Amino acid sequence: MVLNGYGNVGIGTVSPASSAILDLGSNSKGFLPPRLSMAQRDALSPKAAGLMIYNTTNNCLEFWNLSKWISKCAGSPSSFQLNCAGANPSGFLAAGSPANGLTLSVPYTGGNGSAYGAQAVNSTGVTGLTITLPAGNFANGNGTLVYTFSGTPSAAGTAYFAINIGGQSCTVAVRVNPQAKCTKMYPKTWTTPIGQPFTFTNGTIFTGCTGGSVSWPASIIYIGKGVYVERYAGNAGIGSNSTWAINYRFYGTPNSTGPVDYYMTLGGITGYERVTITP
């Protein structure tokens, strides 16, 4: 190593360039910068302009330009931009209702096909929610990141998610609606004879419903005496004094007499539909 009188340091050379504070020379070795994963890189704080790392997640040399990480991989990664304003949830969130099955799509432009790591982002503002993204690869050009919701929002209002990926960061704002409530349910009853196959299809009506949207998955359950209920997937939208319905069908071949009931709850109202099997 050489340190000349002008403050130039040379390693592998006896005459460091006068314009370089550090001049590395070798015919058999390379320069190895710090190697960090995407998560480790994103955790760096503060970051000086020009800070350089080798990203082990996407296998790219990157540097910080005071606003974003610039990648030196092929393509046009420096043009990568998140579009949090265009983020789109797949359904409605409601206070006190689990966000099961909902997703959040966040579009971007300028992808270069590089890899990104898995991440989980907790909500602020309205708490209780988390969005998760599995590891994957950016598209070449425009694409969409699809996060999955989990958890139950603690209140109505706005949930904020601070997303940091690909050297870019932005905040997604998602509306959380008030908890759904209904005032009345209109049950229905049927009668069918024992030993005869049957199918009854119905939509149970709930009225006076207000607040946020709720949804339910498809399901098939056995309720006894040879009778099954197939509930169709559905959702009830936001409204004031709205009418909502759960659609389903009873079917089977009854094997004993008496009533069988199917209980359901929507908007805080619980009731049942009944099939009475006769001799």
Helices and strands as residue ranges (DSSP letters): E 2-3, E 9-11, E 22-24, E 35-36, H 38-42, E 52-55, E 60-64, E 69-71, G 77-79, E 81-82, G 84-86, E 88-89, E 93-94, E 103-112, E 115-116, E 119-122, E 124-125, E 129-133, E 136-137, E 140-151, E 157-165, E 168-177, E 184-186, E 189-193, E 198-211, E 214-216, E 219-224, E 227-231, E 234-236, E 239-252, E 258-266, E 269-278
